């Protein structure tokens, strides 16, 4: 009888236990090569190696700064078979203001699992550009009589561009930004001298920097990176407060049960904290943030950047 009672007591828990699917679909809101995809694939490879039978299938759905992908994802069933890799800054601080007619969701309704990592946004230039320092760039933005074009890959990148133009009193008649389907595509056009400047995560630009195709002007970071000790920071170059990162998270559809969220947290967080992940992050100029490796910690930081940046975003006068 005691054994029977013990079994019956477990039935409610067993009824709600999450059984992961063999194939887990992952949506990314940018073209291939974004920090979202790169950071996730790095961690997913560790998870797949340590958990035979788990397979992730990544699908890219670029358009309208993740709005196309999120409109699709937010309607998926909360059955644990689908993950989304949101950009922290853009999804939670800009798209509500910039795409109010297109969005069909509240981004805060997503069930957050963890932040994967961050990489400070960088302003880069073609290797042959005559501009080499933040001060030189700001002077050109303000005084240029010739057209200047920036390639951008996401909403957070546009936020940096608008901040520079605003605080640096840039010539809006001559200085323009072009939005690409992803940061890699923008970086490639800077390397190919199709556009002189770009703004993107340091991690995305780094391979082109090592290949001698682009150069860094400055980082929108609170601290320098060991791999780029000579690259200055915007906050030390007349742009205090310009600390904006490419930051990538893992999320589930709205209404996903807590048991499923917990399953994925237990799956991903040990991988993010592993020695193998540390090597991957170091090689790709990414920074894991332990305080954001829980749903509560991730949401706390989201609320912080919303309080910090949404009031400023609302003041912007976009084209």
N, C-alpha and C positions, 0 to 999 in steps of 0.2 A: 504493500500500500504506500509506504513512504517513497519507494522508487517511482511509483505511478504519479504521486503528487508532485514529485520533483520534475518529472517529465512534463506534466501539465503546466507547471509554473514557467517552464521554458518556452511553451508554445507561442505566447505573444511575441517574444523576442525573435523566435525562429521565423514567425510569419512575416516579420518586417526586415529580416536579414537581407542584405543586398548581395545579389549574385552578379558579378561583373560580366558583361558580354565578351565574347571572344574578340570582336572587333570594336574599337572605340573610335568614333568619328570626331575629328578635331577641325574646327573652323578657324581660319585666319582671315582678317579683313583687309589684307594687302596682297599685292603680287608676290611671287616667290622671292626670297632673299631678305625679307624684313627681319628686324630684331625679334618680333613676335615669333616668327617661324623658327629662326635660328636658335633662340634660347629654348624653345619648347623641344625641338628635335634633339638638342644636346642632352636635356634631362630625360626625354622619352627613351633615348637609346639606353640609358642606365637602367631605367625601370624595366624595359623589355628584357634586358640581359639578366636582371635579377629575378624576374617573374615570368618564366616561360609560359607561353599561352596567351599573354597579353599583347595585342597588336594595335597600334595607333595608325589611323589613316588621315592624313592632313589634306584639307581642301581649301584652296585660296578663293576668296570671294571679294575681290577689291571693288571699291567704288564709294564715293561720297564720304571718305574718311571713316570707314568702318560701318557706316549706316546701312549699306546694302547687306553686309554680312550679319549685322546685329538684327536687322528686321527679319532675316531668315532664322537666325538662331533662337531668338527669344520666343518663337512660336513652337519650338520643338518640345516633345513630351519630356517631363522630368524623370526619365527612367534610367538615368545614369549611362546612357549609350552615347552621349554627345558632350563634348567639351568645347569651350571657347577660350581664345587667348587674347584678352583685351589689352590695349595700350592704356596705361594708367591715366596719363594726363589728358589725352584727347577724348577718350570715351567718357570720362567723368567731369571734365571741366569745359570743353569747347563745343562738342557736337550738339548739345542741347540748345546752345545759343546760336550756332551757325547753320543748323539744318532743322529748324523747328517744323517746317512743313513736311519734311521727309521722314523723320523718326516716328516709329510706331510703338515705342517702348519707353520705359523708365530704366536707365542703366543701373540704378541702385537696386532694382529687383533681381538682378543676377545673384546667384549663390556663389560667393567667392570661396576659393579653396586656399590659395596662397599666392604671394608674389614670387616669381621665379628669380628675377634679377633686374638690375638697372644698369644703364650706361649713359653718362652725361651727353647731352646734345652738344654737337660741335658745329661751328661755322667752318666750312672748308672752302678752298679755292683751287682752281686749276694750277698745276705746278708752275706754269709760266706767267701767272698773274703778277702784276707789279705790286699788288697789295700783300703785305706780309704780317702786319700787326693789327690788333684791334683798333688802335688809334688811327691808323691809316685807313682802315675800312670805314669807320664812323665819319671821318673827314670826307671820304669819297661819297658816301651816302648823302651827306648834307650838301656838298658843293658840286656834284657831278652835273655836267651839261650833256653827257652822253648816256644812252640807256645802259642800265645794269640789271641783270636777271639772276634771281636765286631759284634753284631747284629745291622743292620741298617734297617730302614723302608722307607727311601725316599732320594732324591738327596741332600737336605739340610743337612741331617744327614751324608751323605758321605763327604760333604764339611767340616763339623766339624772334621771328622776322618782324612781326608787328611791334614787339617790345623795342627792338633795335631802332626801327623807324620812328617810333614815338619818342623814346628818350633821346635818340640821337638827332632828332629833327631832320629825318631823311627827306629827300626830294621825291615826293610821291608821284610826280609827273614822269620821272625818269627811272625810278627804281621799282621793279615789279617782281612778283613771285609767281612761279608756275608750279602747280600741284601735280605730282606724278601718282601712279598707282601704288607706289611703294618707295621706301628710301633707297633701296639698291639701284633702282632705275634712275633716280635723281643723281646718285653718286656716280653712276656710269656716265651720265651726260656731263657732269663736271670733269671727270677724267678725260672724256672725249672732246672737251672744250666747246660743247654745245651751249652750255651756260657757264659763266665764270665762277659763280659761287653756289654753295648748297648748304643746307642745314639738315642734320640727321644724327642718329646716335653714333657716338665715337666708334662703337663696335662695328657698325656697317661700313664706315669709311676706312677702317684700319687696314684691310687687305690692299686697298688701292694706295694708301699711304706707304705701306711697305714696298709696293711695286714702283714707287716713285711717280705716280700719276696725279696725286693731289697733295696738298699741304693743309695743315690745320692753322686756322687763324686764332681761335680761342675756344674754350670750353665753357658751357653754361653749368658749371659745377661748383660745389662748395669746397672742393679740394682737388689737388693735382693727382694725376695718375702716374704710378711708378713707371709705366711703359712709355709715357710721354712727358718727361720731367720738364722739358723746355717749352711746352705749350702753355700760354698764359690763360688765366681765368677771366671771364667777363666781369665778375664781381670786383676784381682788382683793376679793372680797366675802364672805369667810368660808368659801369652798368650794375650798381649794387642791386641785389635782389634777383638777378637773373640766374636762378638755379633751377633748371628744368631738365629732366632726365627722360630718355626713352626707358620705359619701365613696363614689364610684361607680367601678366598674371594668368592664372588658370581659374576658370569659372564654369558653373553649371547653369542650366536653365532655371528660371524662376519656379519656386515651389518644389525643388528637389528635396527629398527627405533628408533629415539630419544624418541618418545612418549612411546614406550614399556620400554625402559631403565628407563624413568622417573616414570612409573607406578611401576616398581619393587623397585626403590629407595624409593618411598613413602610408599611402602609396608614393606620393611625390616628395614630401618633405624630407624623408631620409635620403632620397636620391639627391636633392638639392644640397644637402649638408654633407654629402660624401666627399672623399678625397678626389675621386674621379671628377666630380662636378667642379671642385675647386680648380683643378687643372684646366678644365674646359672654360670656366669663367675667366681665369687669368689670361688664357690664350686669346680670348675674345673681348677683353676689356669690359667685362660685365662684373657687377658687384651684387652679391646676395645680401639680403637685408633680413636678419633673423627676426626682428620685431614684427615683420609683416608675413611671417610664415604660418600664420593661423588665420581663419576667417575673421576673427575679431580684430587681430592686428592689422590685417589688410584693409578692413573697412574703416578702422580708426584713421589710417593714413589717408584713405580716400576722402574722408570727411575733412581732414586737415587741408588737403590741396584744393578742395572745393571752396572752403572758407577763404583760402589765400588768393585763389586765382579767378573764381567766377565773377566777383565784383569788378576786377580789372577787365576781364573778357567783355563784360557788358558795356564798358566804355569805348570799346574799339569801334572805329568807323571803317568797316570793310568795303572793298570795291563791290 
